[in-house]
């Protein structure tokens, strides 16, 4: 059952207890740089621009954990096949305060998010900014791994606008998957393959998607006043691609790249938007 549409339950103890507004929960809610996602298996993730500041579940009490590096421990716990292995450590939510949250965010920025102010900011940074600035995005990092025909899915954003759910894939303008990659021996860039897979998933599981997101929205309504008037009526059967144009300087080659991407996506009839991005 884990990871399916059926496991999410608005009556689970974790959501009942969160409705009591514990102090640490209020800290997370009041931090404009953080966003909170509800997960299928009845736990929550608190994100700082795509970096999981805390994963919180409930087992006779709240249990929270984060990556050991985000707590200041940069020494690997062990090695496996020559690779350093890092783990997740518990967070004492009762001792959490603004200062400790700030320290964790600084470590996420140093370890997980790099070159934020450069011309190639991490996609997760862009994603986090979009979520923070647009409350129509009611979910992120949606995963579905239950169908062999479709394969593994991880969709960046889910938007709810005027009752319609739209699955959104996000890419930066530098992403090689937006054009033909000779190394993959493919006549199609990977993004085309990716968007076709998303469309297949949406059309195959339309009813389940709507049912799942109605449950998720019920939870969000009970926890976040901003969603109190939101409703779900349908799902957009065509996924959307958003490309963040982070170029700070124009050139003939860059203009050519943008034109190539636009022409390809129009030819394949992909629903897309290229947005000018400012860090």
N, C-alpha and C positions, 0 to 999 in steps of 0.2 A: 504493500500500500504506500510506502514512503515515496515521496516525490510525485505522486499522482494528483489529479484534480480533486480527488475525494477526501484527502486527509485534512484539508483546512477546515477548522471548526470554530465559528465565532464564539461558542460557549466554552471553549477550553479555559482552564484556570488561569493561564498566562494573561489572557485578555481581560478576564474578570478582575484580576489583581491590578493590572495596569490602569483600569478605569478608576482605581482608588487614588491615582496620581501620587505615587511615592516621590520623595524629594529628588532622587537621581533622575527620574523620568522627566520631571519638570526642567531639570538642567539641560537634558538632551533636547527637549522641545523648544526651549528658549534660545538655543544656539542656532543662529541663521546659517552657519556653515555646515551644519549636520542635517542629514535627512534619514528617515527611518522607513524601512521596508518590512512588510509582513511576508513571511515565507510559508510555503505549502505545508510543511511539517510542524506548523504551530510554534515557530520561534520568530524572533525579529533580528534584523541587522541594523546597526546604527553606523552610517557611513560618513566619512569625511572625504568628499570628492573621490568616491570609488574605493577608498581604503576602508576596510571594515574595522572601525574603532571598537565595536563590541558586538559579539553575537550573544544573544540573551534567550535562554529557554527557562522553563519552569518545571521543577521536580521537587515538590514540597517546599518550594521557595525558589527565588530567582537565582539562576546561575549564569554568570557572564564571563566571557573569555575574549582575549585578543592575542595577536601575534606577539611572541616574546620580545621581538625587536622594538615593538611599539611601547613596551614597558621598560626599555633601556637595556635589555639583555641581548647583546650582539654575538655572544659565543654560541656556536652550534652545539646542540645536545649530544649529537653523535654523527657518524659518517656512514653512508651506505653506498657501496660501489663507487667510492671516491668522491661522493657528493655530500656536502654538509647538510645536515637535517636540523631544521628549526621546528619548534613546537608552539602550541598555544597555551597561554597561562591564564589563570583565573584572575578576575578583577573583583575587588571588594566594593560592591556598589554602595554599601553603607558609608564608606569613607571617600566616595567620589565627590570632588568639588570642581569649581571652575578652573583652578590652577592645574589639577591633575588631568583634566580633559585637554587643556591647552598643551600640556607636555606631550600627551599622546599624539595630538594633532601635529606638533612640530616634528615628531619622529616619523610619522606617516609621510609628511612632506619630504623629509630627507631621504627616507628609504624607498618609499613606494612611488612617490611623485617627484620627478626630477625635471629640471629645465622648464619650469612652469612659465617663466617669462620669456622663453625663447620662441623662435618661430615655429617649432614643432612641439607644442605643449602635449602632455600625455592625453590620450583620448578620454581617460577617466576624469581628468581635470575638467575638460570641456563638458562631459556628461554631468558631473556634479554641479557645475555652474548652471547648466540648463535646468536641472531639477530644482535648484534653489530659487531660480528666477521665474519658473513657470509651474504653478501648482496643478496644471492639467496633467502633468506626468505623475500618474498614480502608482507606478511600479517601475523597477529597473532590474536588469540582469535576470530576466525571466528565463528559467531553464525547463527543458522538457526532454527526457531521455527514454521515453517509454515505447517508441515506435521504430522498429528496425528499418522500415521503408524510408522514414524521414531522417533518422540518425539523431545525433546529439544537437540540441538547439540551445543557444544562449542569446536572447534578444535584448538589446541595450535598453530600450525604453518602451513603456506602454502609456499612451496618451488617452485621456478621456475628455472629449470635447463635444458638448451638446448631445450627450447621451451615447456617442459612438466611440468605441474602443479602436485605437489604431496602434499596431505594432511598428516600432521605429528602430531602424538600424542606423548607427552613427559611425561616420568615418571622418578622419582628417584628410585634408587635401593631398598630403604627402603619401598616403597609404597606397602601396604598390598593388593592392587587390582591386583597385579601381580601373586598372588598365591591363592589357594582356601581359601575362608573365611568361616569358619564353622558357624559364626554368621548369614550369609546370607542364610544358608540352600541351598547352590548351589553346584552343581558338577563342575561348571565352575567358574574360577576367573572372576572378573568384567571386566578385560581388554579384555577378549575374546568377551564378550557381546558388549563392547564399540566399538571394531574394526569392528565387524560385522555390527553394526549400521552405522558406517562411510562408509563402503563399499556399503551398501544399498543406502545411500544418494548419493554417487558419481555416481553409475550406474543409478539411477533414474533421476538425474538432471544433467547429463553430459553436455548437450547442454547449459543449463542455467548457469552452472558454468563457462564454457569457455566464454560465452558472458559477464558475470559479470566481470570476471577478465581481459578481454580485455579492458573494460571501466576503471577499476581501474588502469591498467597499463598505459593507455592513460593519466590519471591524474598524475601518478607518473613520467612519462616521462617529463611532462611539468613542474614539480616542482623539480625533482632531476636528475641532469645530469647523474648520475651513471646508470640510467635505459634506456638511450637513444637508445641503440642497442638491448634491450630485445624484444622478441616476444613470443607469445603463439600459439602453434599449437595443443596441446592436453592436456588431463588430465589423469593422472595415475589412473586406475580404482581400484588399490589396495592401500589402505592407508598404511603409514609406522609408526612403533612404534620405538622411540628412548628411550633407557633406560640409564640414566646417572649413572654410577658406581662411587659413591662418597666415597666408602670405603677407608679409609686411612691406615688401617691395615688388613691383610689377616688372616683368621682362617678357620678351617675345616668347621664350620657351615656356614660361609659366602660363601665359595666355593661351598658347597652343595646347598645353596640357588640359586646361580647363575646358577648352572647346572640344577636345577629343573625348573627354569624359561626358560632357553634355550630349554630344552627338551620339555616342554609344548608348547612353541610357535612354535617350529619346527613341532610338531605333528599336531597342528591345522593349520599349513601352514600360519602363520602370517609373514608378511614382517617386520623384526625387525633388530635393530643394538644396541649392548651394547657398549657404549663409556666410556673409562676411563676418569673421570672428575677431573680436578684440579681447586681448587677455585682460 
